[in-house]
């Protein structure tokens, strides 16, 4: 009887065009757009040019230093600041009228960079301009030291080199992208079916007829929960597969960031197991909201916070390094899926972290499931 109910609910879910659209195609479309957005985000700045408004009497030395960067285009204006306000440039550079004389007389010459830090293009151009002017300043300092007979290395006793912990910083973006995609896809995919299985039955007045059949309520609720879990798992695995294929064939920067190591197969297996357990966890929460709701719309309102919670860990995990992950990151449900997938993407397979993640999710899902089961056994929650 349990198997018959499970197969019937599963067949009805994938037969319904609306549910199929929300379960499979919508998550794929959303994840495709997210993947392409992140690819554009990491590739921005490559080959792009920015307009810097300058005065026509800009000293030739500064002009040469700025044009050494191919991304900077100089726009000569009588009033550079006004040109910036009119949108003719992303930033403006103001200099003293007697700038060249002040430099020649070894006096302090003032330069002002005007821009909008809230604009990415303007902020980038301001940084490029600052770097070019700093290089020009270094040339002036070296010339003055040489005129005094002092070696430039005398005032530069340290040579500092900065190296990244990971070879490609883009991998950190991928480590946030894939967990986000998986968490959102499972919630979006399983949500419509969860709302329809309980709240939908009550709204359509079919729950009473269903309860009159000689089927144990525990069997009924378990079959429906397993169906929601299956739909979430299928959606998650399909989404992961689609995202991996899109990264491999539609992106360049994201693809280069991922290195397939010797433990790639093991990482895939652990990711699939994590997907299954996480789908069961989300299914328990969605089932509970559907039992509480009297209509599909009401159930969807109750499940909205669950959708928000799946995105919330991104705010906390984006600034946490791979070597800074602690026990709490793997013990807190939802957050642990971000933490564990981040390790797997970096090629780290820590079984202790894996079992902590799986265990914490199983504990919470069992507690939530039994709460839902107790509620389903009472007519107060299943009769509309």
N, C-alpha and C positions, 0 to 999 in steps of 0.2 A: 504493500500500500504506500509506504514511504517513497519508494522508487517511482511509482506511478505518478504520485503528486509532484515529485521533483521534475520528472521529465515533462509532465504536462505544463507546469509553470515555465519551464525553460523554453519549451516549444512556443508557447503563447507569447513570451517576451520577444523572441526573435522573429515571430510572425508579424507582430505589430509594427507597422512602418514608422510610426512616431517614435516608439521606443527604440527601434533599430537606428533611427537617425540620431537620437540623443545619446545612444549607448556606444555606437561605433563611429559613425561618420563625423559627428560634431567634435568629439575629442581629437580625432585625427586632424581635422581642419584647424582647430585651435592650436594643437601642438606644432603643426607645420608652420603656422604664422609665427609662433614663438621661436622656433628654430631659426627661421629666416631673419627674424628681428635680432636675435642674439648674434647671428653671423654678420649682419650689417653693423651691429654695435661694436664688435671687435675689429672690424675692417675699416671703421671710420678713421679718416686722417690719411689714409694711404693714397697718394696722388691728388689729394684735395688741396685747393688753393684758397687763400684768405686775402681779403682786401684791407690794407692798412693805409689810412688817410694821413698824409704828411704835407708839410709846407713845401712850396716850390724851391725855397732856399735851403733845403736840407743839406747839411755838409756831406761832401762826397764820401768821406770815410764811413759815416754812419750808413749811407745809402748802400755802399759796397757790402758792409757787414750784414745788413738786412737781406739784400738780394742773394747772399750766399746760401740762404735757405730757399729752395725752390717753391716752397709752399706759401711764401709771402709775396704778394703783389702790391706795389706801391701806387697809391692814387693821389696825385698832386692836387691840392685844393688851397684856395686862399685862406679858408677857415676850416681846418681839418675837423675840429669839434662839431661844427655845424653839419659837415658832410656825414659824420657818424650818426648824428641825430636824425638825419634825413634817410638813413638806411643805405647810403652809398658805400659804406665800409663797415667792417665788423669791429674795428678799433681805430684809435687815432693816436698819433705821436706828436707831442708839442715840444719844441726846443727853444732855448733862448735865442734872441735875434743875433747876438754877438757870440754864439756858441763857439765858433772856431777860434776867436780871439781869446776867450776865457781858457780854452784848452791849451792854446799856445803859451799863454802867460802862467800856466800851471795853477789856475784858479778853479774853484768849484763851479762846474757847469750843470745846469738843471735840465733834466728830461722828464717829461710827464707822459705816461701811458694811460689813455682813457678807454674804458670798455665796460662791458656788462658781464659780471661774473656768473650771472644766472643763465647766460646764453653759452651753450657749449662751443659754438664757433668762435665767439668773441673771447671766451676764456682761453681757448687753445691758442688763438692768435696773440693774446697778451703774453702767454707763456713763451711762445716762440720769439716774440719781440724782446722780452726780458732776457732770454738766453743769448740772442744775437748782440744785444747791448752789453751784456756781461762779458762776452768774448771781446768786443771792441774795447771795453774798459781794461781788460787784461793786457791788450796790446799797448795801450797808453802807459800802463804801469810799467811794463817791460821796457819800453823806450825810455822812460824817465829814470829807471834804475840803471839802465845801460849808460845813460848820459852821466850818471853819478859814479860810474865804475863799480856798481854793485850787481852781482849775479842774481838773476830772477829766482833761482832755487833757494837763495838765502831766506826769503820771506815765505817760502813754501816748503816747510820741513816734512810734510806728510803727503803721501800719495794714497788716496782712499779709493778703493774699488768696491762697488756694491754688486752682489750676486743674489739671484733669486733662489729660494729653496727648491722650487720646481724649475725645470728647464724652460717650460713655456707657461707664462702666467695665465694664458687663455684657458688652461685646464681647470683653473679655479672657477671660471665661468661655466664650463661644461659640468663641473661637479655640482653646481647649483641648478643648472638648467634641467638635467635629467631627473633628479628627484622631484623638482617642481612639476614637471610634465607628468610624471607617473602619479603623484599624489592627486593632482587636479583631475587627471583622466579617470582614475578609479572612482572618485567622488561623483564626477559628472556622469560617468557611464552607469553606475549602479543606482544613482538617485531616482530616476523615473520609475524603474521597476520596483524599488523599495516603496515608493509612495503609492503605486498602483496595487501592490499585493495586500496591503492592509487598509489604508485610508480609502483606496479606490473601491475595495470590496464593500466598505461601509457606505460610501457615497452612492454606489450603484444598487444598494439594498440586496446584495448577494451574500453578504457575510452570514445572515441568519440561515439561509439555505445550506451554506457550506458547513455550518456547525451542526446541522441536523443529520449530516451523513455519519455513518458509523466509523469515524476516524478520530483517534485520540488527538486532543488539542496540541499536546507536546509534539506529536509526530507532524502535525500540520505546520506549526510554527518553525520546527527544525527544517522541514522541507523548503519552506519559503525562504528562510534565512540562508540555506545552502544555495538556493537558486540565485539570490542576490550576490552572494560571495562568488559564485561561478561567473556571473555576468561581469562583476568587477575585475576578476582575475583575467578573463578573456580580453576585456577592454585594456587592462594594464599591459598584458603581454603584447597585444597587437600594437598598442601605442609605442611601447619600447622598441619593437621591431621596426615600426615606421620611422621613428626618430633616428635610430641607428642607421637605417638605409638613407635617410635624408642627409644626415651628417656626412655619410660616406660619399654620396654622389651629388649633393646640392650645395655643399659648403666647402670652403678651402681652409679657413683659419681654424674652425672647430675640429675639422678632420685631422689637421696637423697636430693639434693639441693632444689627441688621444694616441697613446702608444699601446699596441697589443703585445703584452708580455707572455711569459710562459704559463702564467696562471689565469689566462683569459677564460678558458673553459670553466674552471672552478668559479671564477667571478660571475659568469653567466648563470651557473646553477644556483649560486647563493642569491643572486638578484631575483631569479624566478621564485625561489622559496620565499623570499622576503615579500615579493608581490602577492603571492597567495595568502600569506598570513596577514598582510596589511589589508587586503581585500576583505578578509573575514572580519577584521577589526572594524573597518568602515561599515561593513554590512550590519554589524551589531548595532552601531549607532544609528544608522538610517532606519533599521527595523524598529528601533525604539521610538524614533520621531514619527514613524508611520502609524504605529499603534496608538500613540497619543493623539494624533490628528484625526479629526472627524471627516475631513475632505482632503482631496489631493492637494488643493491649494494651501490648506492649513498645514499639511504635512511638509510641503516644500518650504513654507515659512519657518517651520521648526528646524529643518535640515540646513537652512542657509548658514547658520553659525558654523556648522561642520565644514562647509566649503571654505569658510574664512579661516578656520583653524588649520586646514591643510596648507594654506599659503603663509600663515604667520611665522613658522620656523625660518623662512627665508630671511626675515629681518634679523634674527639672532645668529644665524649660521653663516651669513655672508662675510662677516669679519673675523671668523674663527679659523685659524690655520689648521692644517691637517695634523700637525704635531701638538695642537692644543686641545684636542678632543679628550673629554674626561668621561667618567662613569655616567654622570647625569645626562650627557648627550645621547647615550645609548639606552638609558632607562626610561626616558620620557617618551611616551608614544607620540607618533607623528614626527617629532623632532628626530627620533632615532632613525627614521627612514632616510632623512637627509644626511645624517652622520655616517651611516653604514654605506650608503651608495657613494658618498664622497670618498671613503676609504677604498672601495672597490674600483672606482674610476682612477684613483691614484695608484692602483696595482697592489694595494695592501689587503691581505686576507687575514684578519684577526678573528679567530674562532670564538674567543672570549667575548668580544664585542658583538659578534653575530648571535650568540646564544642569549646574551643579555637583551638584545633587541627583540628577538623572537619571544623570549620568555615574558618580557614586560607587555608586549602586545597581546599574547595569549591570555595572560592574567586579566587584563582589562576587558578583553572581548568576552571572556567567560562570565565575568561579573555582569557586564552590560546585557549579555544574552539571557542570563537567568532572571534579571530584572524584567526584561521584555517578556520572557516566558511566564513569569508570575502575573504580569499585567494581562497577558493574553488569556489566562485561565479565568479571569474575572469578566463577567458580562458587562461591567461598567465601562470597560475600555474597548470591547469589541462590538458592542451594539451601538448603533447611531440613533 
